[in-house]
Amino acid sequence: MPSLKAKIQDVFEEPGCEKNRSKDSKARKSGCSKPLIPGAAAGGCAFDGAKIVLQPVTDVAHLIHGPLACEGNSWDNRGSASSGPMLWRTSFTTDLTETEVVMGHGERKLFKAIREIKEAYAPPAIFVYSTCVTALTGDDIEAVCKRAAEKFCLPVVPVNAPGFAGSKNLGNKLAGEALLDHVIGTVEPNDVTAYDINIIGEFNLSGEFWLVKPLLDRLGIRVRACIPGDARYLDIASAHRAKASMLVCSTALINLARKMEELWDIPFFEGSFYGITDTSEALRQIAGLLVTQGADPEILERTEALIAEEEAIAWRKLAAYRPRLKGKRVFLNTGGVKSWSIVQALMEVGIEIVGTSVKKSTPEDKERIKQLLKDENHVFESMAPRELYNMLVDDKADIMLSGGRTQFIALKAKTPWLDINQERHHPYAGYDGMVELVHQIDLAIHNPIWTEVREPPPWDCQPAVEEEVTNTQSENETGYAFQKSAGSVAGSFGKR
């Protein structure tokens, strides 16, 4: 197997990325990671990125080879959902101690942990993740996994993405490489059809892919593997027999989609299930690719009929929100595919986009945004928290859509905020998801709490406060005089 250094270099030179293709050979070898700014948060590491991509494989045991803190940092850190197995939510770690690191007992403890998981849970496979500590001590997890697989007759997959290797995005791609090297193509299915597809880079956040899958089912299209959202090990192992693939998040798994096209002739396209227009276009492209791969052309007509029916229903539901949201201003502080797909979705219902962040977006994403907004002043590479706060305080946006990291800026500015990142609790994909997104925006903007919190506090209303204090003092003095007089009368009666 290639070394970690060679694997990283291969990922850095990804030819499927247009940004890489535009560089010279020397710049391409340096990769895409930016140098860290002293004092700034570094963000997720490569181990974190690999765990994000692979943990949604629901029936697999995910074993972290390293100290306990590594697993505590990454366990259940995405909002993915499962329609069945829940083993993926059980935390497994070798929990190496200082003594075991010094004495070199890491590999022995890893082998023992694999055996215990096999005996107690009997999973279809075990994914073993390297961490900084075990990579620095030289534990050969690939050799241990190979020996354990032979001993226990069980797929044991090494995921060699220690945190120090690079950024979270690099870890995403290294996870894709692990699937290519050890999983995809290892099982031959006996039920191949001309209507099998893969969905790559879909995480099923809050179960939103379940809003899209029924549409594909109605067209007779089977999702052989959704990687990684709500996935099963055997589905991924047989994903090489799909006829086409849709890439949802290119920044994470473009290397996986491209290499599957090279190795097994599976064409792919990048699309989005956010918004009515993009969902319809994604369905059309899926049907079109299947036809080029041998499917009956009649699927194109059925796709158009389904799109017309679903769009009519969605627009009818959205009509109720148009008068309430027309002209409302939204600021998007996100990145990746959401930086343009959400823009398209919101503009369809008359919402104005006053700005969108493109810090994590690819050149293709940025180009789409420019075509949609037609005003580069609304595109921000990065915005400091103070600038973002000033923008919201100056009432330049009616609501901010972002992840949880920036929610407190909006709340401090007394501006409605809606979570659209992985921590969200509502699904926004597909036609029904678009209706739900608009519904949640409407609820957030028109929540009466914002009228309450924007009212000036009582202590800022000085004239009214002074008048109230004066009246209170007069009442107190009158009451005190009455009590004194009553006390004197009572004392006179007492003396008699």
Secondary structure, DSSP 8 states (H G I E B T S, - for coil): ---HHHHHHHHHT-TT-HHHHTS-HHHHHT-S-----TTS----BHHHHHHHHHTTBTTSEEEEES-HHHHHHHTT-S-B--SS--GGGS-EE----HHHHHHT-HHHHHHHHHHHHHHHH--S-EEEEE-HHHHHTT--HHHHHHHHHHHHTS-EEEE---GGG-BHHHHHHHHHHHHHHHTTTSS--S---TTEEEEEEE--BTTGGGGTHHHHHHTT-EEEEEEETTB-HHHHHTGGG-SEEEES-HHHHHHHHHHHHHHH---EEE---SSHHHHHHHHHHHHHHHHHTT--THHHHHHHHHHHHHHHHHHHHHTTTHHHHTT-EEEEE--TTHHHHHHHHHHTTT-EEEEEE-TT--HHHHHHHHHHH--GGGEES---HHHHHHHHHTT--SEEEE-GGGHHHHHHTT--EEE-STT-SS---HHHHHHHHHHHHHHHHT-THHHHHHS--GGG-HHHHHHHHHHHHHHHHHHHHHHHHHHHHHHHHHH-
